[in-house]
Amino acid sequence: MTTTKRYALLAADTDRTQDYVFESARLPEIRGASVILSELNERDAPARIRKLDETAEEIYAAGGGLLYKVDADKAPEIQRALESLYPEKTGVTTITCVIQPVPDNAEDGYTGLLSLEAINRALAGLTEYQRWRIFTQYGYTPEDLKEQWPDALDAERYAVAHNFGEWVRLLGVRLRRRKQEKRYAPFVEAPPHARRCQSCRIRPAAAVYPHYGEPMSLCAECRQKSLHSERFPWRDEFDRKLREYHPQLAEKYFAIAEQGTVPLDIGVIGLACNPRNRNKSGYVAFIYADGDGVGSFVESCCTRDDYRKMSQHLRDATWYAVTFALANNLAIQILDNPMSAEETTEQRKRATQPFEIITVGGDDVMLVVPAHVALRVARDMAVKFTEYLEKEGIKGKDRPLTLSAGLVIAPQHMPVRLMRDFARELLKKGAKPRAKETEFAAVDFQIFTSTAIYGSDIMSMRARPPYSIRPLGKPDDKPLHLYHRPYTIPELNNLLGALDALNDANFPVSQLYPLAGALERGRRRATLFYLYQRSRIKNKKHRDALAKVEAIIEAQEKRDPLPWYKALPGATYTFSTTLRDVAELYDFAESEEVTA
């Protein structure tokens, strides 16, 4: 007598990944932590799964998450093996796994958790209202039900609602619940008399290790990061994908060297910053990008193969977008990038990639780039991500699949983790809600020039002057927004075009800053000041450049009057303006001078 082999779906996701990656402020350790997790997710964890189950089938593995079809009898052993793997390798990180047995006859489609026959049996004993709710959930309109009540739910409507994606959603719910129920995490005691690790400043140092030619007191965990920082898989993957996807751009990018070394610290990326205002040299930008509604779209895949193919398409689209955006705006440069204190001045000058790829997951990206190209990199990523998917015939149900981004421009000495936190806030609370309202990706940005505001969250900061003001004596009225962020991609194109026009015309900063400063006086006074100053401009190039600024928001009827734009119904503010955004970004318009 033969027995049918039982299968299970195994889902896993790393816990508090970014806390591990960004616990150090040093770029080598951040890079090393990212490399360790990438190797665990893409090499070590799959190898351990296949060691225990040779028939295991990978469905998805990227960005810290795994989804496998495994032998149900071996699934608990695989779960234990995976959950012990991460602490073994890192000392401090963990992974959460859940298992979901699937029906023996659900080999391909993994049909619903409740069978069609069970639903139809239950319909017979329900009230009319309960039957109405069930039928409307399966696509019947109230008009359909007024004409005739179905005797039973048909198989086609059932198949649309119940598919492999339903099992994935169930696993996601169970995974989140198990993460929240975890009571213990790896802990390293740090006695008050112990010398702290010079990298993370959290754990006690274990020994003094050589670190790029200098002795450093490091804990064992940061030592592992330091060792892995000398390997550059993100760079190698970028080089390979760039030559594969964009060979013409690759020629420009590799013009001075066939491969660039990675920057040792954020300051090296700051050296590549080439703004028109030389006082802003040394600024960098942290970009945090993520797909809009991509997760729910992938979960709608009807079969296991569809899910696997869609996940691969998303990874390919992300790399296609990242390689284009970076190579279209940057190239390998000769930069002062020392690898040890003993190097001479001449030895320190080496061909360097002027950016850092922290991670490229399924549809999420974290980059550090020179400030003057940040908005263009974010724009190009968003455009190429959607372009690739549409070229493959992949579109969302109600809107195109898009990639939105939060972007922070700051001095190079701003802690990377803080930049990450702000960029994530801009993405989650600014760009993504804006993208949800439209069919376009959106980009939100913030520029920091002073350490005095590092402790603030951005949305609270924007609720106060100089970003928002309320009518005098009317504190309960909706405010004026003295900015227009976040920008959709069409608006961002216009914004970048306006900045280029101002830069080409060498528009005087002495005229632009007062226009932006006048916004704080209120809508009427700012409007009168703007119109008066505009009428005094005699230089045609300056007038044309200012006209580009006025046309950033294309809808003419929203200008009420310049430089204000009337808010849409239901907005939390009354008017917004692009003038402050333009004034803040103008310093970072690219200089014609070439940095050495």
N, C-alpha and C positions, 0 to 999 in steps of 0.2 A: 504494500500500500504506500503510495507516494503522498507526501505532504506538500501543500502549497507554501512556498516561501513567503514569509510575511515581511513587509517593508515599513520603514518609518522615515519621517522627515526630521532631520536634525538641524536646528538653527542655533547659531552662536553669535555673540557680539561682545567685543571687548568693553570693559568697564572703565569709565573715566579716562579714556584714552588721552585726551588733550591735557589733562592734569599731569600725566606722565611726560608727555612731549614738551610741555612748556614750563615744567617746574624749575628749569634753569633758564637764566637770561642769556646764556652764551650760545651763539649760533652753532658751534660744533656739537654741543650736547643736544641741542634741539634736533639737528640733522641726524645725529646718531640714534636718538630715541625713535625718530620717524623710520629710520632704516631697520631698527630692531623689530618694530611692530609690523612693518611691511613684510619682512622675511618670515615672521611668525605666521602672519595671516596667509601669505601666498605660497610659502614653502614648507615650513615646519608643521603647521596644523594639518594641511592636506596629507603630508607624508605620514603623520601619526594616524590619521583616519584610515588611510589605505593599508597601513601595516596591520591594523586590526580587522579590516574588512576590505578584501581585494575587490569586491564587487561594488564598493561605494561609488556613487555617481555625483560629481560636482554639478550643482545647479548655479551657484553664485558664490564668488569669493572676491571681495574687494572692500576697501574702506573700513576694515575692522570687523566686517560681518561675513558669515559663512552660511550657506544653505546646502545641505547634502541629502541625498536619498541613500539610506543605509539599511542593512539587515536589522530588522526589529529586535532580534535576539541579541545582537552585538551592540545595539545602540547605547545601553547603560554603561558598558565598559568604555565605549568611545567618549561618552560624555565625561566620565571621570578622568580619562586620559587627557582630554582637551583642557579641562579645568585645572589640572595640575601642571600643564605645560607652561603656561604663561608665568606663574610665580617662579617656576624653576629657571626660566631664561632671564627674567628681568628682576626678580626679587620683590617687586612691589605692585605689578599690574596683575589683573585677573580677567577672566572671561566667563561669561554666563552662557550656558547651553540649555536648551529645552528639546524634548523629543515629542513627536506626535505620530503615533501609529496611524497608518492609513489603511483603508479597506483593501482586502486581497484583490478585488475586482476593479480597483481604481488605478490600473497600471498607467493609463495615459492621461485621462482628463481629471482624475481626482474629483469626481463629481461630489455634490454637496454633502455637507455634514448630516443633513436630513434628506432622506431619499424622496424621490418624486412620489412613490407609492405611499410613503408615510404621510406626506403633506396632504394628498388627496383623501386618505382615510380620515385625517383629522378634520378636513373641511366639512364633512357630513355632520359633525356634532357641534359646529360653531354657530353663533348668532349671525344675523345679517350684517351687523356692523363689523364683527370680527372677520367675516368673509370678505367684506369690502376692503378692509385694511390690508389683508393678505394679497388680494388680487391687484390692488393699486401698487403694492410693492413690486409686483412682477410685471409692471408696465401697462396694465389696463388703465385707461382714463375713466373718470366719472361718466363721461358721455357713453363710452363703451358699455359700462355696467347698467346705464339707464335703459339701453336698448334690449340687452339680454344678459342674464347672469350665466356664466359658463358652468357646466356641470362639474368640471375638474380643471386643474391647471395643466396646460399642454406642455409637452416635453421641450419644445423649442424655447419657450419663455423660461423654463426651469434651467436649461443649459446656459442661457445668457447670464443668469443671476448666480448660478453655482458652478464654480470652476476651480482650477488650481489656485487662483489668487485668493479664494476664500480660505484655503488651508494656510496660505502664507500669512494672511491677516490674523488668523487665529494664533499662529506661532508668534507673530509680533506682539500680540496682547499678552500671551503667556511669558514671553521673554521680558517684557517691561515689568510685569508683575513679579517675576522671580528676581530681577535686578533690585526692585524696591524692597524685597523681603530679605535680601542679604544682610546678615548681622555682623559679619567679620570681614576685615580686610588685612592684608599683610602690613605689619607694623614693625618699624625699626626704632628701638628706644634710643633717645638722645639725652644722656645725662647732662646736667648743667656744666660739669667740669670738662666735658669732651669738646675737642676742637671740631668745629663744624666744617662740612665739606665746602670747598671754595666755589663749587659749581651750583649746587642746589640750595645751600644754606639751610637745609632741613635736617639731614641725617649726619651722624658723626663721621668724620673722615676715617678711613681705614688705613691709609698709608699715603706716602708722597710718591706720585707717579710722574713720569715725564709726559708733558702735554705740549706738543708742537715746539719742542726744544726748551720748554720751561718747566721747572718742578711745580706741581700743584698737589695740594692735599685734597684727595677725593674719596668719597664713599665708594663702596664696591659697585653700587648701582650706576653711579655716574661714570665710574671707570669703564664699565661696559659701553656706555654711550660714547665715551671718548674714543674707545677703540673702533667702534663702528662708524664714527664720524670720518675716519680716514678712507672709507669706502663710499663711492658716489653712485649708487644705483639710479637715483632720480636724474642725475646728469646724463648717465649712459642711456637711460630710457628716452630722455628728451632728445639726445643727439640722434638716436636710431629712428624715433618717430618723426622727427623733423625731416630727415632725409627721405623717409618713406612717404609722408603726406605732402610735403611742400619742398620739392627739390630745388626750385628756383630761389625760394627764400633761404634755403640752406647755403647756397653759394654766397649770398650776402652775409649771412650770419657767420660763416666760417672763413671769411675773407682773409683774416690775418693769422689764423691757426686752425688746424684740423680738429682741435679740441681745446676747450678752455678749462682751467682749474676752477674749483668752486671758491667763493669768497670765504676767508677765514672768519670774518665777523661782519656785523651789519655795517660798520663804518666803511668797508670796502665797497658795498653797494652804494652808500652815500657818496663816494668819490665819483661814481658814474652819473650822479644827478647833474643836469645841465640846464638850470633855469635862467630865465632872462634877468631875474634879480639875483645877483651873485651872492647876496646875503642869505639866500635860501639854499645855497649849495650844502650838501651833506644831509639833505632831507631824504627820507625813504617813505615808501607806502606799503602797507600791509593790505592785501586783497583777500577777502573771504567770499568765495562764490559757491552757489548751490542751486540745483535745479528747482524749478517751480512746479509743484504738483507731480514731480516725477515718481515719487514713491507710490502714490495711489494709482498712477497710470500703469506702472509695472505690475502692481498687484492685480490689475484687471486682466492680465494674461490668462487665457483659458487653459493652456496646457503647460506641462513642465518644460517642454522644448521651447515653447513661445517665451516663457519666463527667462530661460537660459539665453536665448538669442537676443532678447530685448536688453538684458543686463550687459551683454557684450557690446551691443550697439551703443549703449550709453557710455561705456568705458572708452570705446573708440571715438565717440563724438567729443568727449571731454579732452582726450589727448590731441585730437585734431584741432580743437579750439585753442588749447594752451600753447601748443607748438607754434601755431600761426601768430597768436597774439604777442608772444615774446619775441619771436624772430622778426616780425613785421615792425617792431618798435625798438629793438635792441640788437646788438651784435657783440661778439667777443671783443674785448678791449684790453689794452695794456694798462694795468692798474697796479698801484702800490699794494701788493697783497702778500705780506711777509708770512712765512711759514715757521720761522724760528728767529730768536733774538740775535743769532750770530750772523745772519745774512747781511751782505753789503747792500748799499743803496741800489746798486745795479741789479743784484740778485732778487731784490724785492719786487722789481718790475716784472710782471709775468702776465701772459695772456689769461684773462679771467672772464668767466661768464658773469655779467653784471646783474645777477638776480639770484634768488634762492627759491627753489621749489621745496616747500615743506611737505606737502602731500598732494597727490592727485588720486582721488578715490573713484567710486562709481560715477557720481555726478557732483562731487564736491571738491573744491580746490582751495589751497592756501599758498599764497606767493608773497615774497618780499621783492619789490622792484624800486628803481630810482623814482623819486616823486614826480619828475616832469613827464613821465610816460604813463603814469598810473591809470588815468581815466581812459586813455586810448587802449591800454592792455585790457581793462575791464570791458570796454565796448567791443573790442575785436573778439574776445572770448564769447561774449553773449551772441554776437552775430554768427560766428562760425559754428557754435554749438547747434543752434537752430538750423543753420544751413545744412550741416552734415545729416541731421536726422531727417529733414525734409527730402534731401537727395536720396536717402534710403527708403523713402515712402512712409516714414513714421511721423504721425501727427497725433496730438492729444484729442480727446473727445470734443471739447468745447473751444480749445485754443491751442496754438502751437506750443510745443515743449520749449521752454526757455531757461536761461541760466542768469540769475540775478546776482548782484554782488554788493557787499559793504566794503568800504575803502577808507582807510585812515592814513593821512599824510602827517608825518611827525618828524622831529629831529632824530638823528640816528641813535642818540643815547636814550630814547624812550624805551622802556622795557618791552620786549617782544610780546610777552604774555599780555600786557596791558593793551598793546595795539590789537592783538587778537581779540580780546574781550570787547573793545570798542567796535571793531569791524563786524563781529558777530551780532552785536546789538543793532548796528546799522542795517545789516542784512535781514535780521528777523523782524525788527520793528519798523523799518523804513522801506527797504527795497522790495521785500516779498509782499507786504500788503499792497504796495503800489502796483506791482506786477499782477496781482490777483484781480485788480480792478480793470485791467486792460488786457490786450492780447500780446503785449510786449514785455520783454525783460526790463528790469529797472536797476539803477545804480544809485546808491546813497553814499555820500562822502562827508568827511569832516577833517578839517585842518587844525592841528595843534601847533602852537608856537611857544607856549609857556607851560612850565610844570605846575603852575598854580591851579590848573583845572584838571589835573590828572585824576583826582579823586571823585569827580562828578560822573554821573551817567549822562549820556549825550541827550537823550530825550528830555530829561529834566532841565538840562542846560539850555536847550532850545526853547523851552517854555518861558524863558526870562530874556530881558534885554541883554545883549544887542540883537537877539534873534527873533524875539516876539515882543510886541507891546500891545497894551489895551487902551481904549479911549479913556481920557482923563475923567475921573469921577464915575466911571462905569466898570467896576472890576468884574462884574458878572457877564459882560458882553464878550462875544467871541473876539479873539485877538487878531492883530495883523501879523502875518508871517513875513519877516524881513529876509526871507530866503524862499527858494522854490524846490529844494531837494525833498524827496528823491526824484530823479529824472528817468523817464522812459528812454529807450534806445533812440527813437527819432528825436526826442528833445535833447538828448546828450549829443547827438550828431550836430545839432544846431548850436549847442553850447560850445563844442569844440571848434566849430567853424567861426563862431563869434570871437573866441579867444585867438584864433589864428589871424583873423582880420585885424584885431587890435594890435597884435604883435607885429604883423607885417607893416602896419601903418605907424608903428612906434607911438601908439596913443599915450599921451602923458599921464603918468600915475597921478600927478598933481591935479588932474581934472577928474580922473575916475574915482579916486578915494573920497573926495567931497560929495560926489553924487551918491555913493553908497552910505556915507555917514549921515547924509540928510534924511535917510529913511527913518531914523529914530525920532524925528520931529513930528511924525504923523503923516497920514496919507496926503492931506491937502498941501501942507507946507512942502513936503518932499516933491510932490508933483509940480508945484510952481517953481521950485528951485531947479528941478530937472529940465523943465521946458525953457526956463530962462537961460540956463547954462548951455543947453543944446543950441539955442538960437544964436549964441555968441561964437560958436565954432565956425571958423572960416575955412579951415583946411578940409578939402574935399575927401581925402583919404580918411580923416578922422570922422567926418560925418557919415561916410559909408560904413565904417567900422561900427559906429554906434547904432546905425540902422540894423546891422546884423545882430547886435545885442537885443534890440527891440523885437526882432523876429524869432527869437529862440522858441517862444511859445507861438505856434503858427496861427492859432485861432484868433482872428482879428477881433471878433465880438467880445473876447474875454479881456481886452485891454480897456481899462475903465478908470481913468485914462492912464497913459504911460507914466511911470514904469511899472504900473500895478496890473495884476491879473485877477479877475474875479473868481472866487472859489466856486466849485461845483456845489449843487444842492446837497445838504447833508454833511458838508465838510465841517471840521472843528474850528475853522478860521474864516475870515471874511475875504481877505485879499492876500496875495503873495507877490513876490518880485524876484527877478533873477539877478538884480544888480549886485547884491552882496556876494552871491555865489561867484559872479564874474570877477569882482574886485579881489576876492580871496584867492582865486585860481590864477589871476593874471600874473602874479609873481612867478608862477611855476610853468608859464608858457615856455616852450623850448627855446633856448638861446641859439643863435646862428654860430656862435663860437663852438668849436669842437673840444671836448674835454680830453686831457691827455691821460 
